[in-house]
Amino acid sequence: MDASVLFSYLLIIAGVAVWSILLSGRWHISSRTIQGISVFGGAFLLASCFINLVPHIFDSPTGPCFETSVWHFKLAASVLLGFLIQLVLEHLTRGIEHGHNHCECCGDDANINAHHGHEGHCHEQQSHPILGLMIGLCTHAFLEGMPIVASDGDIHQGLLYGIVIHNIPISIVLVTLFISNHYSPCKAVGLLLLFGLMAPMGSIFNQYFLPADSTLQNIVMGIVVGILLHVSASILFDHDHNHFSWAKLGLIALAFAAAYFTPGCSDIYSSL
């Protein structure tokens, strides 16, 4: 395995595992901070989709068969399929991909600090279905990690960094749920690492078990784009979308700039 690919996988895993420090109860992350990270990550993913990933799937294939409207329709359909897949996954995850811990019985998001020395706001937090949540999150992470490494060995850095940032609020919410469900530190760390491993496992599966076929790989990327568009749009519209905020606008603009300067599709950047 190439060193840069291995480093990318370790970066994803470390970006999740580091939040196990919250299990000690000595560190606290405010809900406002989580919201800021979520907004930045959502905006970065949205920009990466349009700046790097969408141009990649329309630009990479060569040959006359890829220049037809039928091929463009298939790519567009794969994006819509990814969008629908994410809708199904959110039935299991309850929207944790957005950096939320939704509390159904009281209708509000749980305070990220509530689990450190305080009882949850309602019984739903104490009995959150972790099994279904982990299945949904792991499937989400596995799918979005599949196209991290292109068939030629290049790393889609926009996707890589987007996943790392996107996983931060998810990991923190997971830790708080493990605490509220009274999981042992070993079990909590194990589940956290399992989530962190899923994106690299998806990438490895794609590289070694799926054909390096341009058609298939671009359809896979299209599905992932659909998933990311759903997640990023949900994040940006979930956080006080009825109230204008200069701070939120600044975070979004900063994320867009960061995505713009993140190396993406080599064919596009080489022509600029």
DRENDO-1510 file (C-alpha; in Angstrom, 1 decimal, always signed):
<recs>
REC; n; res; u; v; w
REC; 1; MET; +0.0; +0.0; +0.0 .
REC; 2; ASP; +1.3; +3.4; -1.0 .
REC; 3; ALA; +2.6; +5.5; +1.9 .
REC; 4; SER; +0.3; +8.5; +1.1 .
REC; 5; VAL; -2.7; +6.2; +1.0 .
REC; 6; LEU; -1.8; +4.7; +4.4 .
REC; 7; PHE; -1.3; +8.2; +5.8 .
REC; 8; SER; -4.8; +9.1; +4.5 .
REC; 9; TYR; -6.4; +6.1; +6.2 .
REC; 10; LEU; -4.5; +6.8; +9.5 .
REC; 11; LEU; -5.6; +10.5; +9.3 .
REC; 12; ILE; -9.3; +9.4; +9.2 .
REC; 13; ILE; -8.9; +6.9; +12.0 .
REC; 14; ALA; -7.0; +9.3; +14.2 .
REC; 15; GLY; -9.5; +12.1; +13.5 .
REC; 16; VAL; -12.2; +9.8; +15.1 .
REC; 17; ALA; -10.2; +8.1; +17.8 .
REC; 18; VAL; -8.8; +11.3; +19.3 .
REC; 19; TRP; -12.3; +12.2; +20.7 .
REC; 20; SER; -12.2; +9.2; +23.0 .
REC; 21; ILE; -10.5; +11.7; +25.4 .
REC; 22; LEU; -14.0; +12.9; +26.1 .
REC; 23; LEU; -14.8; +9.6; +27.8 .
REC; 24; SER; -12.9; +10.8; +30.9 .
REC; 25; GLY; -15.4; +13.5; +31.5 .
REC; 26; ARG; -12.6; +16.1; +32.0 .
REC; 27; TRP; -13.1; +17.7; +28.6 .
REC; 28; HIS; -16.2; +19.5; +27.5 .
REC; 29; ILE; -17.2; +20.6; +24.0 .
REC; 30; SER; -19.9; +23.2; +23.8 .
REC; 31; SER; -22.9; +22.8; +21.4 .
REC; 32; ARG; -21.9; +26.1; +19.8 .
REC; 33; THR; -18.5; +24.7; +18.9 .
REC; 34; ILE; -20.0; +21.5; +17.5 .
REC; 35; GLN; -22.4; +23.6; +15.5 .
REC; 36; GLY; -19.5; +25.7; +14.1 .
REC; 37; ILE; -17.5; +22.6; +13.1 .
REC; 38; SER; -20.6; +21.0; +11.5 .
REC; 39; VAL; -21.3; +24.1; +9.5 .
REC; 40; PHE; -17.7; +24.4; +8.3 .
REC; 41; GLY; -17.6; +20.7; +7.5 .
REC; 42; GLY; -20.9; +20.8; +5.6 .
REC; 43; ALA; -19.9; +23.8; +3.6 .
REC; 44; PHE; -16.5; +22.2; +2.8 .
REC; 45; LEU; -18.2; +19.0; +1.6 .
REC; 46; LEU; -20.7; +21.0; -0.5 .
REC; 47; ALA; -17.9; +23.0; -2.2 .
REC; 48; SER; -15.8; +19.9; -2.7 .
REC; 49; CYS; -18.6; +18.2; -4.5 .
REC; 50; PHE; -19.0; +21.0; -7.0 .
REC; 51; ILE; -15.3; +22.0; -7.3 .
REC; 52; ASN; -13.7; +18.6; -7.3 .
REC; 53; LEU; -16.0; +15.6; -7.3 .
REC; 54; VAL; -18.7; +16.5; -9.8 .
REC; 55; PRO; -16.1; +17.8; -12.4 .
REC; 56; HIS; -14.2; +14.6; -11.8 .
REC; 57; ILE; -17.0; +12.2; -12.7 .
REC; 58; PHE; -17.9; +14.1; -15.9 .
REC; 59; ASP; -14.3; +14.7; -16.9 .
REC; 60; SER; -12.5; +11.4; -16.2 .
REC; 61; PRO; -13.9; +8.9; -18.7 .
REC; 62; THR; -12.6; +8.9; -22.2 .
REC; 63; GLY; -14.1; +7.6; -25.4 .
REC; 64; PRO; -17.2; +8.5; -27.5 .
REC; 65; CYS; -19.6; +6.4; -25.3 .
REC; 66; PHE; -18.9; +8.7; -22.4 .
REC; 67; GLU; -19.9; +11.8; -24.4 .
REC; 68; THR; -23.5; +10.9; -24.8 .
REC; 69; SER; -26.5; +12.2; -23.0 .
REC; 70; VAL; -27.3; +8.6; -21.9 .
REC; 71; TRP; -24.0; +8.5; -19.9 .
REC; 72; HIS; -24.8; +11.9; -18.4 .
REC; 73; PHE; -28.2; +10.6; -17.4 .
REC; 74; LYS; -26.6; +7.6; -15.7 .
REC; 75; LEU; -24.3; +9.9; -13.7 .
REC; 76; ALA; -27.2; +12.1; -12.7 .
REC; 77; ALA; -29.2; +9.1; -11.7 .
REC; 78; SER; -26.4; +7.8; -9.5 .
REC; 79; VAL; -26.3; +11.1; -7.7 .
REC; 80; LEU; -30.0; +10.9; -7.0 .
REC; 81; LEU; -29.6; +7.3; -5.9 .
REC; 82; GLY; -27.0; +8.4; -3.3 .
REC; 83; PHE; -29.4; +11.1; -2.1 .
REC; 84; LEU; -32.1; +8.4; -1.6 .
REC; 85; ILE; -29.6; +6.0; +0.1 .
REC; 86; GLN; -28.8; +8.8; +2.7 .
REC; 87; LEU; -32.5; +9.3; +3.3 .
REC; 88; VAL; -32.8; +5.6; +4.3 .
REC; 89; LEU; -29.7; +5.7; +6.4 .
REC; 90; GLU; -30.9; +8.7; +8.4 .
REC; 91; HIS; -33.9; +6.6; +9.5 .
REC; 92; LEU; -31.3; +4.6; +11.5 .
REC; 93; THR; -28.9; +7.4; +12.5 .
REC; 94; ARG; -31.5; +10.0; +13.5 .
REC; 95; GLY; -29.4; +12.7; +11.7 .
REC; 96; ILE; -26.2; +12.3; +13.7 .
REC; 97; GLU; -24.3; +12.9; +10.4 .
REC; 98; HIS; -25.4; +16.5; +10.9 .
REC; 99; GLY; -23.7; +16.8; +14.3 .
REC; 100; HIS; -27.0; +16.4; +16.1 .
REC; 101; ASN; -28.2; +14.2; +18.9 .
REC; 102; HIS; -31.9; +14.4; +18.3 .
REC; 103; CYS; -34.1; +13.9; +21.3 .
REC; 104; GLU; -37.4; +12.8; +19.9 .
REC; 105; CYS; -39.6; +13.0; +23.0 .
REC; 106; CYS; -38.7; +16.7; +23.8 .
REC; 107; GLY; -38.1; +17.8; +20.2 .
REC; 108; ASP; -34.8; +19.5; +20.9 .
REC; 109; ASP; -31.2; +18.6; +20.2 .
REC; 110; ALA; -29.4; +17.3; +23.2 .
REC; 111; ASN; -26.8; +19.6; +24.8 .
REC; 112; ILE; -23.4; +18.1; +24.2 .
REC; 113; ASN; -22.4; +18.8; +27.8 .
REC; 114; ALA; -25.5; +17.2; +29.3 .
REC; 115; HIS; -23.9; +13.8; +29.6 .
REC; 116; HIS; -21.0; +15.0; +31.7 .
REC; 117; GLY; -22.2; +14.9; +35.2 .
REC; 118; HIS; -25.9; +15.6; +34.4 .
REC; 119; GLU; -28.8; +13.4; +33.5 .
REC; 120; GLY; -30.1; +13.6; +30.0 .
REC; 121; HIS; -33.0; +15.9; +29.2 .
REC; 122; CYS; -35.3; +13.0; +28.5 .
REC; 123; HIS; -35.5; +9.2; +28.6 .
REC; 124; GLU; -34.9; +8.9; +24.9 .
REC; 125; GLN; -31.3; +10.0; +25.4 .
REC; 126; GLN; -30.8; +7.2; +27.9 .
REC; 127; SER; -32.1; +4.5; +25.6 .
REC; 128; HIS; -30.9; +5.6; +22.2 .
REC; 129; PRO; -30.8; +2.5; +19.9 .
REC; 130; ILE; -27.0; +2.3; +19.5 .
REC; 131; LEU; -27.1; -0.8; +17.3 .
REC; 132; GLY; -29.2; +0.7; +14.6 .
REC; 133; LEU; -27.3; +3.9; +14.8 .
REC; 134; MET; -24.0; +2.2; +14.4 .
REC; 135; ILE; -25.2; +0.2; +11.4 .
REC; 136; GLY; -26.4; +3.4; +9.7 .
REC; 137; LEU; -23.3; +5.4; +10.5 .
REC; 138; CYS; -20.9; +2.6; +9.5 .
REC; 139; THR; -22.7; +2.1; +6.2 .
REC; 140; HIS; -22.6; +5.8; +5.6 .
REC; 141; ALA; -18.9; +6.0; +6.4 .
REC; 142; PHE; -18.1; +2.9; +4.3 .
REC; 143; LEU; -19.9; +4.3; +1.2 .
REC; 144; GLU; -18.4; +7.8; +1.4 .
REC; 145; GLY; -14.9; +6.3; +1.8 .
REC; 146; MET; -15.1; +4.1; -1.3 .
REC; 147; PRO; -13.8; +6.7; -3.8 .
REC; 148; ILE; -11.1; +8.2; -1.6 .
REC; 149; VAL; -8.4; +6.6; -3.8 .
REC; 150; ALA; -8.9; +6.9; -7.5 .
REC; 151; SER; -8.2; +3.9; -9.8 .
REC; 152; ASP; -4.8; +5.5; -10.8 .
REC; 153; GLY; -3.8; +5.7; -7.2 .
REC; 154; ASP; -4.4; +9.4; -6.7 .
REC; 155; ILE; -6.1; +10.6; -3.5 .
REC; 156; HIS; -9.2; +12.7; -3.8 .
REC; 157; GLN; -8.0; +15.2; -1.2 .
REC; 158; GLY; -11.2; +17.2; -1.1 .
REC; 159; LEU; -13.1; +14.1; -0.2 .
REC; 160; LEU; -10.5; +13.0; +2.3 .
REC; 161; TYR; -10.3; +16.3; +4.2 .
REC; 162; GLY; -14.1; +16.6; +4.0 .
REC; 163; ILE; -14.5; +13.2; +5.7 .
REC; 164; VAL; -12.0; +14.1; +8.4 .
REC; 165; ILE; -13.8; +17.3; +9.3 .
REC; 166; HIS; -17.3; +15.8; +8.9 .
REC; 167; ASN; -16.4; +13.0; +11.3 .
REC; 168; ILE; -15.5; +15.4; +14.2 .
REC; 169; PRO; -19.0; +16.3; +15.3 .
REC; 170; ILE; -20.2; +12.7; +14.6 .
REC; 171; SER; -17.5; +11.3; +16.9 .
REC; 172; ILE; -18.3; +13.8; +19.7 .
REC; 173; VAL; -22.0; +13.0; +19.6 .
REC; 174; LEU; -21.2; +9.3; +19.5 .
REC; 175; VAL; -19.1; +9.6; +22.7 .
REC; 176; THR; -21.9; +11.4; +24.5 .
REC; 177; LEU; -24.3; +8.7; +23.5 .
REC; 178; PHE; -21.9; +6.0; +24.8 .
REC; 179; ILE; -21.6; +7.9; +28.1 .
REC; 180; SER; -25.4; +8.3; +28.4 .
REC; 181; ASN; -25.9; +4.6; +27.8 .
REC; 182; HIS; -23.3; +3.8; +30.5 .
REC; 183; TYR; -20.9; +1.9; +28.1 .
REC; 184; SER; -17.5; +0.9; +29.5 .
REC; 185; PRO; -14.5; +2.8; +28.2 .
REC; 186; CYS; -13.3; -0.2; +26.3 .
REC; 187; LYS; -16.6; -0.8; +24.6 .
REC; 188; ALA; -17.0; +2.9; +23.8 .
REC; 189; VAL; -13.4; +3.2; +22.3 .
REC; 190; GLY; -14.0; -0.1; +20.4 .
REC; 191; LEU; -17.2; +1.2; +18.7 .
REC; 192; LEU; -15.5; +4.6; +18.0 .
REC; 193; LEU; -12.6; +2.8; +16.3 .
REC; 194; LEU; -15.1; +0.7; +14.4 .
REC; 195; PHE; -16.7; +3.8; +13.0 .
REC; 196; GLY; -13.3; +5.3; +12.2 .
REC; 197; LEU; -12.2; +2.2; +10.3 .
REC; 198; MET; -15.2; +2.1; +8.0 .
REC; 199; ALA; -14.1; +4.8; +5.5 .
REC; 200; PRO; -10.7; +3.2; +5.0 .
REC; 201; MET; -12.4; -0.2; +4.7 .
REC; 202; GLY; -14.7; +1.2; +2.0 .
REC; 203; SER; -11.7; +2.5; +0.1 .
REC; 204; ILE; -9.9; -0.8; +0.4 .
REC; 205; PHE; -13.0; -2.7; -0.7 .
REC; 206; ASN; -13.3; -0.5; -3.8 .
REC; 207; GLN; -9.6; -0.9; -4.7 .
REC; 208; TYR; -9.3; -4.6; -4.3 .
REC; 209; PHE; -12.7; -6.1; -4.8 .
REC; 210; LEU; -14.4; -3.8; -7.4 .
REC; 211; PRO; -13.2; -3.5; -11.0 .
REC; 212; ALA; -11.1; -0.5; -11.9 .
REC; 213; ASP; -13.6; +0.3; -14.6 .
REC; 214; SER; -14.2; +4.0; -15.4 .
REC; 215; THR; -18.0; +3.5; -15.7 .
REC; 216; LEU; -18.4; +1.7; -12.4 .
REC; 217; GLN; -16.0; +4.0; -10.5 .
REC; 218; ASN; -17.7; +7.2; -11.7 .
REC; 219; ILE; -21.1; +5.8; -10.8 .
REC; 220; VAL; -19.7; +5.0; -7.3 .
REC; 221; MET; -18.5; +8.5; -7.1 .
REC; 222; GLY; -21.9; +9.8; -8.2 .
REC; 223; ILE; -23.6; +7.9; -5.4 .
REC; 224; VAL; -21.2; +9.3; -2.9 .
REC; 225; VAL; -21.8; +12.9; -4.3 .
REC; 226; GLY; -25.5; +12.3; -3.7 .
REC; 227; ILE; -24.9; +11.2; -0.1 .
REC; 228; LEU; -22.6; +14.2; +0.6 .
REC; 229; LEU; -25.0; +16.7; -1.1 .
REC; 230; HIS; -27.8; +15.5; +1.2 .
REC; 231; VAL; -25.7; +15.6; +4.3 .
REC; 232; SER; -24.1; +19.0; +3.6 .
REC; 233; ALA; -27.4; +20.7; +2.6 .
REC; 234; SER; -29.0; +19.2; +5.7 .
REC; 235; ILE; -26.2; +20.6; +7.9 .
REC; 236; LEU; -26.4; +24.1; +6.4 .
REC; 237; PHE; -30.2; +24.3; +6.6 .
REC; 238; ASP; -30.6; +22.7; +10.0 .
REC; 239; HIS; -28.6; +25.2; +11.9 .
REC; 240; ASP; -30.7; +28.3; +12.5 .
REC; 241; HIS; -31.6; +28.6; +8.8 .
REC; 242; ASN; -34.3; +31.1; +9.6 .
REC; 243; HIS; -31.9; +33.6; +11.2 .
REC; 244; PHE; -29.1; +35.4; +9.4 .
REC; 245; SER; -25.7; +35.1; +11.1 .
REC; 246; TRP; -22.5; +36.8; +10.0 .
REC; 247; ALA; -20.5; +34.2; +11.9 .
REC; 248; LYS; -22.2; +31.4; +9.9 .
REC; 249; LEU; -21.7; +33.2; +6.7 .
REC; 250; GLY; -18.0; +33.7; +7.5 .
REC; 251; LEU; -17.6; +30.0; +8.3 .
REC; 252; ILE; -19.2; +29.0; +5.0 .
REC; 253; ALA; -17.1; +31.4; +3.0 .
REC; 254; LEU; -14.0; +30.1; +4.7 .
REC; 255; ALA; -14.9; +26.5; +4.0 .
REC; 256; PHE; -15.6; +27.4; +0.3 .
REC; 257; ALA; -12.2; +29.0; +0.1 .
REC; 258; ALA; -10.5; +26.0; +1.7 .
REC; 259; ALA; -12.2; +23.6; -0.7 .
REC; 260; TYR; -11.2; +25.8; -3.7 .
REC; 261; PHE; -7.6; +25.6; -2.7 .
REC; 262; THR; -7.6; +21.9; -1.9 .
REC; 263; PRO; -6.1; +19.9; -4.8 .
REC; 264; GLY; -8.8; +18.1; -6.7 .
REC; 265; CYS; -9.3; +16.7; -10.2 .
REC; 266; SER; -5.8; +16.8; -11.8 .
REC; 267; ASP; -7.2; +17.1; -15.3 .
REC; 268; ILE; -9.1; +20.2; -14.4 .
REC; 269; TYR; -6.4; +21.9; -12.3 .
REC; 270; SER; -3.8; +21.2; -15.0 .
REC; 271; SER; -5.8; +23.1; -17.5 .
REC; 272; LEU; -6.3; +26.2; -15.4 .
</recs>
